[in-house]
Amino acid sequence: MKAKKSLGQNFLIDHNIISRIVSSVSPKNNELILEIGPGHGALTEILIKQAGLVVAVELDDELSEELKNKFSEKNLSVVHEDILDVSIEYLISDQLNLHPELNKKIRVVANLPYYISTAILTKLIKVRHIVQDMTLMLQREVAERIANPPGSKDYGILSVIAQLYAKTRILFLVKPGSFRPIPKVDSAILHLDVYKEPIAEVVDDEMLVKILQGAFSQRRKTILNNLKSSADLINPKLSSDEISKLLNSALIDPQRRAETLSCQEFAQLTKVFYEFLVGK
């Protein structure tokens, strides 16, 4: 089957890389694996031999049918849906009702299309309470952006969101020749080990995202100037003076740039803004 550019398809064919991914996951027979974008089933074939259940979500019509015809194992459920349209919680809940012997927290394995990788990761983080860990194939640049610490040039919104809720690290890189068709960029295997509790309390996820979008809107500007120019995004009633005072209340120098702030500082800033706006 020819890869479809519209779906960002690049099929993993390197058996050494496939083995390394599965070895890093090391699934057990009492675990549920959510596989996103199984393609022709290169990873699926090994995962179903080790995991208790593999739920493979595949958008492509032809690939979905191919997987159903190719594998007869009872511990594989092929779901023909767009992962962005699926309620992951309902999907997993239904499967766990059918398989009560499995662990309640799932493990995610995915070869994510580059063009929607951020959207999928954001969705997975929203259901982190049912996720043990994630092993994701991503464009190298995206993986580095997620894993980089404060102060690095690529540290940004995704970095903060991911690192608040999970220990993130790049396991290894994957060269373009490991795929067909061959992409123009390197890939990386990123592992996110979800914390039982975030490293800092986030009082409101929506407010956190608004603060991050404002803070990183123009990387060369100070956080004060960025938040002032993005005030309407956060709350139209916020004045420039109030923003300055809120930064000081959070013990953050208004002249700093967003990429220098830690995850904990963004959580604290979110709390200060949220509590002020709730009482406003």
N, C-alpha and C positions, 0 to 999 in steps of 0.2 A: 504494500500500500504506500502511495506517495504521500509524503508529509504535507500538511496543509499550512501554508504561511499564515493564513488568517487566524489559526489557533496557536501559532508560535511553536509548532511541533519540531522538536529535535530529539530523535530517539537514541537513547544510550545503548551502545553496542559493545562496549569494551568489557569483557568478562572479568578482567582483573579489578576494574573499578566497581563493577556490580558486586563482586565478592567483598571488596573492602567496605562498601556501604552496608551490606547485610551484616558483616562481622561487627561493624561499629554499632549497629542497632542491637544485634544479638537477641532477637525476640524469643520469648518463652511460650510454652504451650498453654499458659493461662492468661495470655495478653491479647488484646484487640489492637490490631494495626489499622489505622486509617491511611490508606494509600491514595494520594491525589495525583492524577495524571499518570496512570499505569502504562499507557501506550500499548505496546505489543506484549507486555507482561514479563519483561526481562527480570525485573525485581520481584514481581508478583510470584513468579515460578518458584523462587527460593523462599520467599516469605511464608507462603502457605505450607511449606514443609516444616517450618519451625514454630510459627505463631498459632495461637488458639483459633483466631479468626482474623481474616483480612477483609476489610470493607474497601473496595476499590471504586473510587468515584471518577468516571470517565465521561467527558463531554461529547467526544466524537462518536457519531452513530456507528460507523463501520468498526472502529476499535472496540466499542462496547460489545458488539455482537461477536467479534473475533475472540474476545476474552471469555465470553460465555461458552463459546464452542470449543475453545482450546483447553479450558480447565474444567474438570468434572468434580474437583474436590469439594466436599461439603462445607469446608471451613473458608470458602470464598464467596463473598456477596458482591456482585458487580452492580453498581448503581449508575445508571445512565442519566447524569445530571451535570449542571454547571455548579461547581463547588461554591461559587459566589451566591447562588440562588438557594442553596440547600441550608436548612436549619441543621447544623451539625449536632446540636443538643438532641433534637428529636430523632435524628438518624441513629445516633449512638444509643439513645435510650431504648429505641425499638429493638436494636440488636442485642443489647444487654438483657432485655426482658426475655428474649429467646435463648440467651446463653448466660444464665445467672452464675455459672461457674467461673466466668472471666473477671479479671480485675476491673474495677469501676473506672479507673483512669486509663485513657487510651494513649497510644504512642502514634505519632504522625510520621510518615515517610512520604516525601514528595519530590518530584522533578518538576519544578514550577516554571511555566512559560514566563519568559523574562518580562513581557509587557504587563502582566497582572500579578507579578510576584509580591509586590508591596500590598496590594489589596487583599490577597489571600493570607499573607502573614498577619496583617492587621485583624482579619476576621478570626484567625486562630487564636490570637492573643486575647480576644474578647471572650473566648470560651476556655480560657486557661485553667479554670477550676476543674475541668474534666480531662485535662491533658497532663501526662507525665513528662513527656519530652517530644521534641521535634527534630528530625534529621532531614534537612532540606537541601536540594540541589538548586543553587541560585547563580545568577551572573556574578562573577567574582567581585565586581565593583559594588554590587548591592550587598553581598555577604560582608565585605570589608566595612561598608558603611554601618551595618548593623552591629558589628563586633567591635568597632573602634572606640577607644576611650575618650573622655573629655579632653579637649585641647588639640585633638587631631583634626586635620582639615576636612575629613569626611563625617565627623561626628555631627549628628543632626536629629531630626524628629524620630526617625526609625530607631536610631541608636538608643535614645532615651526610653521610648516605649518598650522596646525589647528588653533592655537591660534592667528596667525597673522590675520586670516580672520573671526574668529567666537568666541563668548563667549562660552566656553566649561565647562560643569559640568556633573557629574554623578548623575543621578536622584535616582536610587536605584539598589541594587544587585538582581540577580536571581540565585537561587540554581539549581543544576543539575537535581533535581527531578521534575522540572517544564517542562522537555522535554522528548520526546520519539524519538529515544533511548536516554538514559541518558548519557550526555557527562561526561568527566572526569575532567572538570574544571567549575568554577563558571563563570557566565555571568554578564553583567552590562548593564543598559540602559543609554546611553550617549546622552546628548542633546547638539546640536551645534546651537546657534542663530547667524546667519550670520550677520556681521557688514555691514552697508551701505558702509563704507570705511574701508580698513585694518587699524590696529592700527599704522602702519608705512608704508610709501610708499615703494613698492617693484618695482624697476625699470625693473627687468627682472626675470620672474618666473624660467626660465631654469637655469640662473646663480645662483639664490637662492638655487635651489636643488643641484647644483654642489658644492657650498660652504658648504652646510649642510652635504653632503655625505663625503666631505673631512674632515670637522671639527670633525665629530663624528666617523671617521673610526677606531680609537683606543681610547677608552674612558679614559685610564690611562695616555695618552700623552697630552702635551700642544697643544693648538690650532696652535701654530707656527709649531711644528713638524708634526702635522697631515696635515696641509695645504702644507707643503714642500713635504711630501711623497706622497701627492695626486695632485701635481702640474699638472701632465699630464692630469688628469681628468678635471681640471678647464681650463687650457690652456697650451699646451706643451712649449710655448715660455716664460712662467713665470720662473724667476730665484728665488733662495732662498732669495737673498737680496731684491728683489722687493716685495716678500711676507711680509718680515719683515717691510718694509717701508709702505706697504698698511695697515697692522694691526695698525701701529702707526698713520697713517692718519685717520683711523676710530676711533681713541682714545680707542683702545683695547689693553690691556697688553698682549703681545705675550706669556707670561708664564701662562695665565689662561687656564683652561680646557673648552671645548665647553659647557658642561652642566651648566656652570655658566653664560653664556651669555643670555641676554633677547632677546625676539623676535625683539625688536627695534634695538638692537645692531647687530643682524644678517641682518636685513634690511639695516642698514647703511654700514655694511661690504660688502654686495652685491653691493650696489651703488658704493662704492669706487673701488672695483675690476672691475665692469662693465665699469665704466667711464675710468679707466686706460686702459683696454684691447681694448675698442673701439678706443681709440686714439693711440694705440701701432702700 
